[in-house]
Amino acid sequence: MKKHQLKSKLKTILFLLLAFFTSCSDIKSQTDDAINLNRKSLYEDLKKLEDEKIITQNEFKQINDRLNSDFDYYLKHKDIDLPRLKKMFLKTIESLENIKINQPIFSIIFSTYENIASEIEIHNIPRMQEIYGIQTKLENVMKIWFENYQTESEKLTDLIAQINKEKELDAFKDISASEYDGIIATVTKIRNDTTVSDNELKKILIDGMLKYCNGSVNSNLSILDFYASVDTIKKLGINDKLSAIFNRSKIKPEEIDYSEIKKQVTGLFKILLEDKLITQPEFENYTQIIIKDVEYCEKNKDTAQIKEQLVSSLNKIKIEERDKKEKELITYWYFILSKKTNVDIKSELNKWLYDYELN
């Protein structure tokens, strides 16, 4: 009898061990798959920079080899903690000292380490207390490093590139090419002329906001972002004044029509996709959901059905809390739709904006 019980216990132990190792094997496979996807994305992103002449062929190879070696290191040391991860990041930066790290290159390095930190959080549940917030903490370390690494001139150069990119994408139809050129000329002058006093700079930024911040909420937010970035870079401390101009310039919901909402939706998510803040499937999903709701409101008169449709759609749009500006824009579009169709969803919009579950 005892011998039978012993055999039974041994079988149970063997079964549990087998289940444990199978589970470990599954986790390892999932981690490897995720890292391989990140390697592919890394290659494609660097290739794009090479094609755009932002990096040379040699720089492409050097950065690609180094970041892939960082992926390899993580796969061999999955128990890596934040201090070692920070050390690895700084060593990688040091190994690339012959390359001038601009915003596009930093974004790729940042994304690589963000992905590694994410994998650590996902696959180390037993160490949750120890590694809690490792991704956010590492992101802060990297942002502070880049903030200190770049000069004022380099930051303004990156901002000019950002404005040019938005101009090329034609994201906001109510910002003309000449208006973009005017803003670019202003930022370029600020970068090149270091003799301009702080008081003069403040006047230039305020005058620019008053001149250009007169379109849709989306385009006005974009213009605010440009001028607020200069304010931050030059440490002028007038963000409140710039924001006040933006708030005064907000257009009435009735002034925007259905076709304009569709253009704004496509424009916003195109920028988020280009900046890798959302994936291609998310881009297609979110634009399809919102544009479908616009068309639904255009064709239907039943307020109960419209309300049900809008609230249902909001539950399908998952925007990270850190992307608050994008959430506010989406809230604004749905508020316009509700006003146009005489539907009251203010309570639901507030709940969605501040991450409460909608009924």
C-alpha positions as CSV (number, residue, x, y, z in Angstrom):
1,M,0.0,0.0,0.0
2,K,2.8,2.4,1.0
3,K,4.7,1.5,-2.2
4,H,1.6,2.3,-4.3
5,Q,1.2,5.7,-2.4
6,L,4.8,6.5,-3.0
7,K,4.5,5.7,-6.8
8,S,1.4,7.9,-6.9
9,K,3.2,10.8,-5.2
10,L,6.1,10.4,-7.6
11,K,3.8,10.5,-10.6
12,T,2.2,13.7,-9.2
13,I,5.6,15.3,-8.7
14,L,6.7,14.3,-12.2
15,F,3.5,15.7,-13.7
16,L,3.9,19.0,-11.9
17,L,7.5,19.2,-13.0
18,L,6.5,18.5,-16.5
19,A,3.8,21.2,-16.4
20,F,6.3,23.6,-14.9
21,F,8.9,23.1,-17.6
22,T,6.3,23.1,-20.3
23,S,5.1,26.5,-19.0
24,C,8.7,27.8,-18.9
25,S,9.2,26.6,-22.4
26,D,6.0,28.4,-23.5
27,I,7.1,31.6,-21.8
28,K,10.6,31.3,-23.4
29,S,9.0,30.8,-26.8
30,Q,6.7,33.8,-26.3
31,T,9.7,36.0,-25.3
32,D,11.8,34.8,-28.2
33,D,8.9,35.6,-30.6
34,A,8.4,39.0,-29.2
35,I,12.1,39.9,-29.4
36,N,12.3,38.6,-33.0
37,L,9.4,40.9,-33.9
38,N,11.3,43.7,-32.3
39,R,14.5,42.8,-34.2
40,K,12.5,43.0,-37.5
41,S,11.0,46.4,-36.5
42,L,14.5,47.6,-35.5
43,Y,15.9,46.7,-38.9
44,E,13.0,48.3,-40.8
45,D,13.2,51.5,-38.8
46,L,17.0,51.8,-39.3
47,K,16.7,51.0,-43.0
48,K,14.2,53.9,-43.3
49,L,16.7,56.3,-41.7
50,E,19.3,55.1,-44.1
51,D,17.0,55.6,-47.1
52,E,16.2,59.1,-45.8
53,K,20.0,59.8,-45.6
54,I,19.7,60.4,-41.8
55,I,22.3,57.7,-41.2
56,T,25.0,56.1,-43.4
57,Q,25.3,52.4,-44.3
58,N,28.1,52.0,-41.7
59,E,26.0,53.7,-39.0
60,F,23.1,51.5,-39.9
61,K,25.2,48.4,-39.3
62,Q,26.8,49.7,-36.1
63,I,23.5,50.7,-34.5
64,N,21.7,47.5,-35.7
65,D,24.5,45.2,-34.4
66,R,24.7,46.9,-31.1
67,L,21.0,46.9,-30.3
68,N,20.7,43.3,-31.5
69,S,23.5,42.4,-29.1
70,D,21.4,44.2,-26.3
71,F,18.5,41.9,-27.2
72,D,20.8,38.9,-27.0
73,Y,22.0,40.0,-23.6
74,Y,18.5,40.3,-22.3
75,L,17.6,36.8,-23.6
76,K,20.5,35.4,-21.6
77,H,19.9,37.5,-18.5
78,K,16.1,37.7,-18.1
79,D,16.5,38.4,-14.4
80,I,18.1,41.8,-15.2
81,D,17.1,44.6,-12.9
82,L,16.8,48.4,-13.4
83,P,20.4,49.3,-12.3
84,R,21.9,46.8,-14.7
85,L,19.5,47.9,-17.5
86,K,20.5,51.5,-17.0
87,K,24.2,50.5,-17.1
88,M,23.5,48.5,-20.3
89,F,21.8,51.5,-21.9
90,L,24.7,53.9,-21.0
91,K,27.2,51.4,-22.4
92,T,25.3,51.2,-25.6
93,I,25.3,55.0,-25.8
94,E,29.1,55.0,-25.1
95,S,29.7,52.5,-27.9
96,L,27.9,54.8,-30.4
97,E,30.0,57.9,-29.4
98,N,31.2,58.3,-33.0
99,I,27.6,58.8,-34.2
100,K,25.7,62.0,-33.6
101,I,22.5,60.9,-31.9
102,N,19.6,63.0,-33.1
103,Q,15.9,62.6,-32.4
104,P,15.2,59.8,-35.0
105,I,18.2,57.7,-33.8
106,F,17.4,58.3,-30.1
107,S,13.7,57.2,-30.8
108,I,15.0,53.8,-32.1
109,I,17.3,53.3,-29.1
110,F,14.5,54.4,-26.8
111,S,12.1,52.0,-28.4
112,T,14.5,49.1,-28.2
113,Y,15.0,49.5,-24.4
114,E,11.3,50.2,-23.9
115,N,10.5,46.9,-25.5
116,I,13.1,45.1,-23.3
117,A,11.7,46.7,-20.2
118,S,8.2,45.7,-21.3
119,E,9.2,42.1,-21.7
120,I,10.7,42.1,-18.2
121,E,7.5,43.4,-16.7
122,I,5.4,40.9,-18.7
123,H,7.4,37.7,-17.9
124,N,8.5,38.4,-14.3
125,I,5.2,38.3,-12.4
126,P,6.7,36.6,-9.3
127,R,9.2,39.6,-9.0
128,M,6.4,42.2,-9.6
129,Q,7.1,44.2,-6.4
130,E,10.8,44.3,-7.3
131,I,10.4,45.3,-10.9
132,Y,7.2,47.4,-10.7
133,G,7.4,50.4,-12.9
134,I,10.7,49.4,-14.5
135,Q,9.6,50.5,-17.9
136,T,8.5,54.0,-16.8
137,K,11.7,54.5,-14.7
138,L,13.9,53.5,-17.5
139,E,12.1,55.8,-19.9
140,N,12.7,58.7,-17.5
141,V,16.4,57.8,-17.3
142,M,16.7,57.8,-21.1
143,K,14.7,61.0,-21.6
144,I,16.9,62.8,-19.0
145,W,20.0,61.6,-20.7
146,F,18.8,62.8,-24.1
147,E,17.7,66.2,-22.6
148,N,21.2,66.7,-21.2
149,Y,22.9,65.3,-24.4
150,Q,21.3,67.7,-26.9
151,T,22.2,71.4,-27.2
152,E,19.6,74.1,-27.6
153,S,20.4,74.3,-31.3
154,E,20.0,70.6,-31.8
155,K,16.7,70.6,-30.0
156,L,15.4,73.4,-32.2
157,T,16.8,71.6,-35.3
158,D,14.7,68.5,-34.3
159,L,11.7,70.7,-33.8
160,I,12.1,72.2,-37.3
161,A,12.3,68.6,-38.7
162,Q,9.1,67.8,-36.8
163,I,7.2,70.8,-38.3
164,N,8.5,69.9,-41.8
165,K,7.3,66.3,-41.4
166,E,3.8,67.5,-40.4
167,K,3.8,69.8,-43.4
168,E,4.7,67.0,-45.7
169,L,2.0,64.7,-44.2
170,D,-0.6,67.5,-44.8
171,A,-2.2,66.4,-41.6
172,F,-4.2,69.6,-40.9
173,K,-5.9,71.1,-44.0
174,D,-6.5,74.4,-42.3
175,I,-2.7,75.0,-41.8
176,S,-1.5,76.1,-45.2
177,A,2.0,75.5,-46.6
178,S,2.9,79.2,-46.2
179,E,1.8,79.1,-42.6
180,Y,4.0,76.1,-41.9
181,D,6.9,78.0,-43.7
182,G,6.3,81.0,-41.5
183,I,6.5,79.0,-38.3
184,I,9.6,77.2,-39.6
185,A,11.2,80.5,-40.5
186,T,10.5,81.8,-36.9
187,V,12.0,78.7,-35.2
188,T,15.0,78.8,-37.6
189,K,15.7,82.5,-36.7
190,I,15.5,81.7,-33.0
191,R,18.0,78.8,-33.5
192,N,20.4,80.9,-35.6
193,D,20.3,84.2,-33.8
194,T,21.5,83.8,-30.2
195,T,21.5,87.5,-29.5
196,V,17.7,87.8,-29.3
197,S,16.7,88.6,-25.7
198,D,14.2,86.6,-23.7
199,N,11.7,89.4,-23.8
200,E,11.9,89.5,-27.6
201,L,11.6,85.8,-27.8
202,K,8.4,85.9,-25.6
203,K,6.9,88.5,-27.9
204,I,7.8,86.5,-31.0
205,L,6.1,83.3,-29.6
206,I,3.0,85.2,-28.4
207,D,2.7,87.0,-31.8
208,G,3.1,83.7,-33.6
209,M,0.3,82.1,-31.6
210,L,-2.0,85.1,-32.2
211,K,-1.3,85.0,-35.9
212,Y,-1.6,81.2,-36.6
213,C,-3.8,79.8,-33.9
214,N,-7.1,80.5,-35.6
215,G,-8.2,77.1,-37.1
216,S,-9.7,73.9,-35.8
217,V,-8.9,72.7,-32.3
218,N,-6.6,70.0,-33.7
219,S,-4.5,72.4,-35.8
220,N,-4.4,74.9,-33.0
221,L,-3.2,72.2,-30.6
222,S,-0.4,71.4,-33.1
223,I,0.6,75.0,-33.4
224,L,0.5,75.3,-29.6
225,D,2.8,72.3,-29.4
226,F,5.4,74.0,-31.7
227,Y,5.5,77.3,-29.8
228,A,5.4,75.6,-26.4
229,S,8.3,73.4,-27.4
230,V,10.4,76.6,-28.2
231,D,9.3,78.0,-24.8
232,T,10.5,74.8,-23.0
233,I,13.8,74.6,-24.9
234,K,14.6,78.3,-24.3
235,K,13.2,78.1,-20.7
236,L,11.1,81.3,-21.1
237,G,8.3,80.2,-18.8
238,I,5.3,81.5,-20.8
239,N,3.5,78.2,-21.4
240,D,0.4,79.5,-19.5
241,K,0.2,82.6,-21.8
242,L,0.5,80.4,-24.9
243,S,-2.2,78.0,-23.6
244,A,-4.5,80.9,-22.8
245,I,-4.3,82.0,-26.5
246,F,-5.1,78.5,-27.5
247,N,-8.1,78.3,-25.2
248,R,-9.5,81.6,-26.5
249,S,-9.1,80.4,-30.0
250,K,-11.2,77.3,-29.6
251,I,-13.9,77.2,-32.3
252,K,-17.5,76.5,-31.6
253,P,-18.6,72.8,-32.3
254,E,-21.2,73.9,-34.8
255,E,-18.5,75.5,-37.1
256,I,-17.0,72.1,-38.0
257,D,-18.8,69.8,-40.5
258,Y,-18.8,66.0,-40.9
259,S,-16.3,66.0,-43.7
260,E,-13.9,68.1,-41.7
261,I,-14.1,65.6,-38.7
262,K,-13.2,62.8,-41.1
263,K,-10.1,64.7,-42.3
264,Q,-9.0,65.6,-38.8
265,V,-9.4,62.0,-37.6
266,T,-7.3,60.6,-40.5
267,G,-4.7,63.4,-40.0
268,L,-4.3,62.8,-36.2
269,F,-4.0,59.0,-36.4
270,K,-1.6,59.3,-39.4
271,I,0.8,61.4,-37.2
272,L,0.5,58.9,-34.3
273,L,1.3,56.0,-36.7
274,E,4.3,57.9,-38.1
275,D,5.6,58.6,-34.6
276,K,5.0,54.9,-33.7
277,L,2.6,55.8,-30.9
278,I,0.1,53.4,-32.4
279,T,0.4,50.3,-34.6
280,Q,-0.9,49.9,-38.2
281,P,-3.8,47.7,-37.0
282,E,-4.7,50.3,-34.4
283,F,-4.5,53.1,-37.0
284,E,-6.9,51.2,-39.3
285,N,-9.2,50.2,-36.4
286,Y,-9.5,53.6,-34.7
287,T,-10.0,55.6,-38.0
288,Q,-12.6,53.1,-39.2
289,I,-14.5,53.2,-35.9
290,I,-14.7,57.0,-35.7
291,I,-15.3,57.6,-39.4
292,K,-18.1,55.0,-39.3
293,D,-19.6,56.9,-36.4
294,V,-19.5,60.2,-38.3
295,E,-21.3,58.5,-41.3
296,Y,-23.8,56.9,-38.9
297,C,-24.6,60.4,-37.4
298,E,-25.0,61.8,-40.9
299,K,-27.6,59.2,-42.0
300,N,-29.6,58.5,-38.8
301,K,-32.1,60.5,-36.8
302,D,-32.9,58.2,-34.0
303,T,-31.2,59.8,-31.0
304,A,-31.4,56.6,-28.8
305,Q,-29.7,54.5,-31.5
306,I,-27.1,57.2,-32.1
307,K,-26.2,57.5,-28.4
308,E,-25.9,53.7,-28.2
309,Q,-23.6,53.7,-31.2
310,L,-21.3,56.5,-29.9
311,V,-21.0,55.0,-26.4
312,S,-20.3,51.5,-27.8
313,S,-17.6,52.9,-30.0
314,L,-15.9,54.8,-27.2
315,N,-15.5,51.5,-25.3
316,K,-13.6,50.1,-28.3
317,I,-11.0,52.9,-28.5
318,K,-8.2,52.2,-26.0
319,I,-5.8,55.2,-25.8
320,E,-3.0,55.1,-23.2
321,E,-3.4,57.5,-20.3
322,R,-0.1,59.2,-21.2
323,D,-1.6,60.2,-24.6
324,K,-4.0,62.6,-22.9
325,K,-3.9,65.2,-25.7
326,E,-5.1,62.6,-28.2
327,K,-7.9,61.5,-25.8
328,E,-9.1,65.1,-25.5
329,L,-9.2,65.4,-29.3
330,I,-11.3,62.2,-29.6
331,T,-13.6,63.5,-26.8
332,Y,-14.0,66.8,-28.7
333,W,-15.0,64.9,-32.0
334,Y,-17.6,62.9,-30.1
335,F,-18.9,66.0,-28.4
336,I,-19.4,67.6,-31.8
337,L,-21.2,64.5,-33.1
338,S,-23.5,64.6,-30.0
339,K,-24.2,68.3,-30.5
340,K,-25.0,67.9,-34.1
341,T,-27.4,65.0,-33.4
342,N,-29.0,66.4,-30.2
343,V,-27.6,63.5,-28.1
344,D,-26.4,64.0,-24.5
345,I,-23.2,62.0,-23.8
346,K,-21.3,64.5,-21.7
347,S,-21.3,62.1,-18.7
348,E,-20.1,59.2,-20.9
349,L,-17.4,61.3,-22.5
350,N,-16.0,62.4,-19.1
351,K,-15.9,58.8,-17.9
352,W,-14.1,57.7,-21.0
353,L,-11.6,60.6,-20.8
354,Y,-10.8,59.8,-17.2
355,D,-10.7,56.0,-17.7
356,Y,-14.0,55.0,-16.0
357,E,-15.8,52.0,-17.5
358,L,-18.8,53.0,-19.6
359,N,-22.1,51.3,-19.3
